[in-house]
């Protein structure tokens, strides 16, 4: 019987009452039978369509089978081996509303994701998969995250990858690549390079199935969701083979795990590429998307729609799919696009679901903002920076204040920040207070004799914060520095900008919280001034591995700072114990000096650290202070040229002269 509702609100209320809590939605396959379960309370009937191929423009229908209502779901079991076939559902929501769509719980799909595929998932496991071990860290403050797009990683000929593997998942399985395919160059690329760099997580831009032509060459970042539980086919050797994309994605994960590098997947649950034609809207009309008080679809994503995470079955879908990725693909973390469009309760339920599943060490972090108005109503709260106190431990957010304070606002490419010596200038929106708050992971207001500006103490502890200078959005760090310091658009190597790139590393790796960087930030990667390259040519987006050789001094500096961070536990403190003891001294705009005591370890190699940086245009004399007794002499482990755990010399006393565009990192043995 057709259900009548006067308003969308009445419809949603009814659907919430019909929520299903079983763990068997989608296809449950075995060689002897396959069971299909789907939640669609508004449907008058549901039909299973079995196809021979995955191409929706081919009429290869084999059989149609009616599903039966069973409690709150529709179900049917087919008692034969269906492996290799494809399927869709046809939903009858009334005489004038009949839709055919893929399963929202698809675990495999055909070309371009139009039809769900029936596969034996055990056949998708690469050799040795059963012994593959996840790579986790005890806290996100231990994370050194390197963000990369699958195609960007290996498309350039400079990377030395096999021609067939360029732009593909399998490029990550080539672990001995060198610049221009020449081992004699001794310049590693790809995974070989990541091993030498020292990072411990690779963050993949969206690699679930998104809406695109998988056989075409149009570049796409992947923020166009279509099928959330399936790897994208464009990066597979054969996009039309449902097994290929799954197996090869697992091989990518397996390869990185063998190098002790975890894998984070960028997930985009806040919207879908299409609304009317999406599998969600086709399956349960008007349920999975938010509406305003007039029943109109809201657009807080800026992409035409936004999903309703606060509703029971959308929340369940997010949890089910995330747990599936972690278990089936052995993933180690997830980054949430526009997390501010989700509600706090959903994010906390996600965190709890991982904890309950024995995966408390899965890292979760996201963007604490949205692209417009948010139709989240009480008692729900948006999972943004302003509600971080309500987020559970184990959920971190990007620190945009750190990003903008060090190099200037991302939405004004010509304004600088601390690195350019622009803090405190009339045309700068940032002061040292913004930077200091960020270095402390925004956890407190008073440091020594210095009070942070109001509103800079929004996090409970460093494990709620991800510090970064650049990401795929907006200009890469190097391009931002060029745009703020030069009048031309010449993105070649410039010594003064290379120097600031190094100073960025010194600030980033001595900050409290997790550490995130865009792939290539550490060797001056450029997109030639393109600040939104989401669909720009691959030539703009691909990593030019020759920059690893050209800017080797920057790479070595980042390596050295990574070594320092790994060697000094207080920099990775997940509690406030260290932040409460960090002492900032002699504060002036574009000059920063602070000491970081070691109160975490017994008999440590270093008892305290001092960081001094001068980005002004004059030499400055500073006097160090500390919450612990100061040593008579310091060992220098980083300056404007070099960084690492070995001594670069000695600094006697607590008063020192620091030159323009200089950094010193000192330790007490």
N, C-alpha and C positions, 0 to 999 in steps of 0.2 A: 504494500500500500504506500502510495506517495505521501511523504510527510510534508505538512504545510507549516511555514513559519512566517510570522508577520515582520520580523526584523532579523538581521544577521545575528544580533545579540542572542535572540531566542534560539537560533540554530546552534550557535557555539555552546550555549548552556546545555542543550540537549546532547551534543556530541561529547562534551566533557563527561557527562553522565554515562556515556557508552564507552569510555576509555577501557582499553584492554591491557592487562599486565603480563600476558604470557611472553615466553621467550622463543616462540616458534613462528614468528611472522616471516613471510618470504618463502623461499623454496628450501625444503629439507630433502636432500637427494640421497639415494642409495642405488646400487645396481639393480635392485629388485623392485623398487618403487620410489615415487617422488610425490611428496605432499606439498600442496600450494595453499598457503594461508594469507589472507589479506583483510585488513580492517577498512571497511567502507560502509558505515551505518546508514548512509543516505541512499545507497543503491537499492533499486528494486530487484535487480538481478545482476550477476557477475558471470562472465564467460571466460574460460581459459582458451587461448588460441595458440596452437602448436604450429611452428613453422620449421621449414627445412633450412632456411638461411637467415642471417641477421640483417639483411638489407630490406629496409621498409618499402623500397620501391619495387620489390619483387614479390609477386603473388605466389608464394610457395606454401600456402596454408595446407597443413596436413589434416588437422582435426580440431574441432571445437567441443569443449566439454563444459557443462554447467557446474558452477560451484554451489554448495549448499550452505545455508546459514546455520551456524553452530555456535550458539551463545552470541558473543559480540563480534565474531569474525565470519568470513566466508571461507570455505575449505573444500578441497577435493584431493583425493589420492589416486594416482595412476599406477597400476601394478605392472610396470614393465620398465626396462632400462631406457631412459630418455636422453642419456648423455649425447651431446653433439647437436641437439635440437635447440630451438629458440622459442620464446613465448612472450605473449602480451596478455593483458586483461582487457575485456570490453565491459564497461560499466554502463548500465541503464539507469539513469537518474530521472527518467521520465521520457515520454514519447519524443520530446524535442531536445533532449539532452543525453546523447549517447557518445561516449568517448572510448577510444582505444589507446592504451599506453603501456609502457614497460612497468615492471614491478618497482615500487619505490625502494624495496629491500633487495634489489638486484645485487648479486654477488659477482656476476659476470654479464657482459653485454657483447653484442655484435658491433659491427662498424658504426661509428658515430653515435652509439648508445641508444638507438631507437628501439631495439628489441632486447629483452633479457635473454641470457644464454644459460643452458643447463650443462654444467660441467662437474666432474668429480674433482673437488678441490685438492684431494691428495695427489692428483696427477699434475698439479701445478707446482709442487714442491721441488726445488732444485736438489741436486745431489748434496747430501750432508745437512739438509735443512733441519732435520730433527735434532741435530747437535748445535745449531745456531743459538747463540746466547745474546740476549738483549744487552745493550751497553747503557748503563744508568749511572747517575751521580747521586750522592747522598743529599744534595740540595741544589737548587738552581743557582746558588752563588758559586758553585763549582763549575758551572757551565761556561764554555767558550764556544759560542754558536756562530757558525759561518753560513750565511744565507745565500742560496743559489737557485737559479732556474735550471731545470734539467737540460734544456737546449743550450743555454748560455755556457754551461760547463764545458762542453766538448765540441761545439760547432766549428770553432776556428781551426784552420789547418795548423796553426802554430802549436796546438796542443799535442800533436803527435799521436792522436787517436786513430784507430783503424777507420778507414773511410766509411764502412758500413755502420759503424757504431756512433758516428758523430751525431750529436743531438738526441741520442737514445739512452735508455736506462743502462744498457750494457756497457756504455763508456765508463761507468763507475766500477766495472769489474776488471778493467785494464789497470793494473796497479803498478806497472813499471813503465810509464810513459815519460818522455822527455821532450824538451822544447824542439820543435820542428822534426820530431821523430829521430833525434840524434843523441844517443847516450853519451857521445863524446862531449856534448855541450855541458853535461853535468848539471843542467837546470831541470829539475823535476817538474812535471805538470800533473794535473788531475789528482787522483787519490795519492799518488806518489808524493806530490807536493803537499797535500794536506797532512800526511804523516810527518813531514819535516817541519811544517808550520807549528804543529802542536795543539790544534783545536781538538775538542772532544765531541762536538755535535755538528752535523750538517743539517741545516734547515732547508727543506725543499719547498719552493713556491708550489702552489696547488698542483698536485699530481693525481688527484682523483679525476674521474671522467667529467670534462667540461664541454660545453656546446661549441663545436667547431667542426671543420672538415678534416678528419684525421688522415686523409691522404693528400691534403693540400699543404702549401708551404707558408700560409699566413701565420705570422708570429702572434702569440697570445700568452700573457702572463698566467692565465688560468683561473681568473676570478669570475668565471661564468658557469656556475655549478649546474650539472645535469644529473649525474648518477653518483651519489656520495660514497658508495661502498665498493667502487671499482676503480682500478688505476686507469689513467688516461691512455688511449690507444695510440696517439700520435708518436709517443716516445718508444713504442714497441716495434720490433722488427717487422711484424705482420699485424697491423691494426685490426684486420678482419678476423683474426684468430683469437677467440676469447681467452684461450689458455696462455697465449704468448705474452700478453700484457701483464697477467698476474705473475707468471713464472719469472719474467724478466725484472719486474719490480722487486720480487723477493730476492733475486740475485744481486740487485743493487744494494739492498739492505744487508744481505749476507756478506758482501764484499767489504762494506764499511765496517761492519761488526768485527770482521777478521782483523781490521786495523785498529780496533778498540775505539771506534768512532760511532756514536749513537746517531739515530735518524729521527728528525722532527718533521712532521707533515703540517703544512699550512692548510687549515681547514676554513671553509667559507660557508658557514651555516646561516648567515644573516640574510641572505637573499638567494634566489635562483635566477638563472639567465633569462628565462621567460616565466610569465605568470600564467596566462590562460592555457598555454600549451604544455605546462609542466606536468610531470607525473603526479605531483602532489595535488594540484588543482583538479586534475582529471579523476583522481581517486576519491577525494573527499572535498567537494567544492567549498570554497570560502573558509576552510578550517585552518590550514597550515600557514596562512598569511594574516598579518594584522590589518585591522580596519580602524578608521577613525570613528567618531561619534555619529557620523552620517552613513556609516557602512562602506566608505570608500577605502580602497587599498592605500596604505601609507607607504612612504618612500624614504625612510630614514637611512637607507643604504645608498641613495643616490643612483640606484640601478633599476628603478621602476617598481620595486616591491620590497617588503621586508617580512621575514618569517616571524612566527609568534612562538618564541621559545618558552613562554610562560604557560602555554597550553600543554596538557598532559601528554598527548601523543607526539607532538613535535619535540618536547623534552625527552620523551622515551626514545624517539628516533635518533636524536643526537647522541644519547648515552649508548644505545645499542650499536650504532655505527662506529663510534670511537672505540668501544671495547673490542669490537670486531677487528678493527685495524690493528689494535695493539696485540691481539692474540693471533690472528691469522698471518699478519705481516711482521710481527715482532718489533713494532715501532716503539720508540723511546720517549716520544713527546709530541705535543700538538701546540700549534700557534693559531689563535683565533682571530680571524679577520673581523674588524669592527666589533670587537667584543662588547663595546658599549651599547650595541643593539640587542644583546641578550640580557636576560634578567639575572640578578645576583643569585636567586635561588637555583636556577638551572645550572649555573657555573658551579655552585657549591655541591649540587647533586652529582655533577660530573666528577668532581674531585673525590667525593665520597664513594662513588661507584668504582673508581680505580683503586682506592684504598681497600675497599671491601673485596676486590678481586685479587688482592695481593700485589698490586702494582702502585704502591704509595710513592715509588721513586720515578714514576712517569712525570716528566716536567710539563707544566701547563702555563702558557702565557699568551697575552693578547693585546690588541690595540684598545686602549681605554677611551675610545671616542666613537662617534657615529658621523654620518654625513648630513644629518638634518634632524628634524624633530623626531622624537621617539614616542610612540604610542604605547608606552608601558605604564599601566595604571596601578595604584596601590591595591594590594600590599606589595606588588612587584617593584623592584628598583633596578635601574640600568646598571650593568656591570662595568661602570666607568671609574675614572680616577676619583670622582667625588663620592663614590660609595665603596672605596677600597677597604675601608674599615669593616665592611660587612662581608667581604670576600673571605673564604676559608684560607687557612695557611696552605701553601702549595699551589697558589694561583698568583702569577706575577703579571705586571703590566709594563708596557714600554714607557720609559721616562723621557717624554718629549721635552721636558725642561732642560735636561742634560744636553740633548741633541741640539737645541736651539741656543742654549747659553754658550756652548763652546764654539759654534761656527756661525751663529746668526739664524734668524727665522727661516724656515723652509719655504714659506709662502712669499718671501721677498728675496729673490736670489742675489740682490746686490748689497744687502745689509750683512755686516759681519757680527762677530761675537768675541769671545775671549781670545781665541786663537789669532784673530786678525788684529788684536789690540784695540778692539772697538767697544769693549764694555765701558759703560759710563758716558759714552759720547752722546751728544744730543739726539742723533738719529738711531741710537741703539735702544732696543726695548729690554736689554738684559744687563744685569749688574753681577758683581761677584757673588752676591747673595744667592742668585739663582744657581750658580755653579756649585757653591759650597753646599747648599741644600741637597743637590743631586749627588755630590761625592759622598754624602752621608746617607744616601738612599732615602732622603726626605723623611727621616725618622724622628727628628728632635728639633728643638728651637734654640737651644743654648749650647754653644761650643766654647769652652774656655771663657773668655770675657766678651764673646761675640754672640749677638742674638740674630737669628735668621729672620727674614721678613715674614710677616704673617702669611699663612697658607702654604709654607714650604715644608711642613711636617705632616704630610698626608699619609705616609706608609707606617705600618706597625713595626716592620723589621725589614732588613735588606732582602729577604727571600721573596718579598712582594714586588721587587723592582728589577727591570731589565734596562741597563744603561747601553746607549748606542749613539753613534755619530751619524750613521747613514744606513739606509735600507733601499729596497728596490724602488719605493716611492720617492719622488722628488729628485734633486740632483745628487749624484754620487759625491762623496766628500771632496775629491780632487776637483771636480767641476765647480762645486760651490766655492771653493777657495779661489779658483781662477776667476769666477764671476765677481767676487768681492774685491779682488786685489789687482786685476788687470783690466785695461780698457779694451783689449782685443779678445777674440774668441780663439786664442791659440792654446790648445790643450796638450801641447808637448811638455816635456820635462822643464820645470822652472825651479831653480834651486831654492828660492825663498818659500815656494809652496811645498816642495818636498820636505823642507825643514818643519813646516807647520803640520804636515802629515805625521811626522814623527812625534811632535809634541802632543798631537791628538792621542796617539797610542799611550803615552805616559800618563795622561789624564784618565783615559778609559780604563786601563788595566790596574789603576790604583784606586778605583772607585768601589764603594760598597754596593753589592747587588750582583746579579748575573751580567754576563758580558755577551754582547751581540755585535756582529759586524757584517756589512755587505761583502759578498765575495769580491775580492780585488781591492777593497779599501786599503789593504796592506801593501799594495804595489801601485797605487795611484791610478786605479781603474777610471776610465773616462767613458761617458756616453756622448761626448762631443756637445755637451750643453743641452741634451734632450732630457727634460725634467719629468716627462711622463711617457716612457717608452713602452707602454703596455702592448701596443700593436705596431711598433716601429720595426723596421727590418732587422733580421738577425745580425746583420753587419754592425748595427748600432749596439745591440744587446750582448753579443757574444763576448766571452772573455778573451782578450788578447794576451796569450801566455808569454809573448815576447817582453811584456812589461815586467815580468818576474826577473828577467836578466837586466833590463834597462834600469830598473829601480831596485836593484838588489839590496842597496843600503837601507831602503825603507822596509823591505821584507825582513832583513836581518834584525832591524830595530823592533819590529813587531814580534819576531821570534824571541828576542831577548826579553821583551816585556811580558810575554806569555810565560817564559821561564821564571821571571821574578814573581809573577802572580802565583804560580804553582809552588814556588819555594817559600812563600810567606803566608802562612795560614790566616792571619788577621784580615787580609784582603778578601778572603773567601768566607768570612764569618757570616753565618745565616742568622745570628742573633744580633741584638743591639750592644753586646758587650764591648766590641771594638769601637763602634761608632760613638759610644758615650765617652770614650777616652781619647778620640782624635782631637788634637789641639791645633786650631788655626791661629796664626800669629801675624802681627804687623800688617794688617790687611790694607791693601790699596788696589784700586781698580787696575786690572790687567797685570797684577802681581799676586801670586798665591803661594803660601807656604804653610805646611801642616806636618805634624808628626803623628805616626800611627804606632801605638805601643803593642807589644806582643804579650797579652795576658792570657793567651789560650794554651800555650805549650809549656811544658816543663823542659828545662835545659834546651831552649831553642837555639838554632844557629844564629839568628838575629833577634835581639831583644826589642828593638824599635827601628822605625824607618822614618825618614824625613823626605818630603817631596817639595821642591821649590821650583816655580816656573814664572818666568818674566816674559810677557808678550808685549810689553810697552817698548817704546823706541829709545829708552835711556837705560843705562846701567843703574842697578838699585842695590842698596845695602839692606840686608834683613837680619833680624835677631831671632833665632829659633827659640821656641818654648815647647814644653812637653808636660803631659800629666804624670810622667815618670821622671826620675833624676836623669839629667842629660849626660851623655858620655863626654870624655875629654876629647876624643877624636872619632870621626866617622869614616867609614869606607864608602867610596863613591862606586856605585854599580850602574849608574846611567847618567849620561850627559846629552848634549844636543846631537852627538854623533853616534854613540853606541849605547847598548843596553844589554844586560845579562846578569848572571849571578857571580861573575868573577870581578875582582877588584880593578877599578880604573884609576886608583890613587886614593889619597887620604885628605880629608878636610879636618883641620884642627880648630877646636873652639866652636862657638855657637853663632858668631857673627860672620857673615860672608857677603861677598860681592857677587851679584849675578848679572850677567850680560844680557842685552836685548835678545829676544827670541831664543832663550836658553832654558834648559831644564836640568836640574840636578836631583838624583835620587840617591839618598845616603842611607846607610844602615849601620847600626851599632852591633858589633860582634858579641 
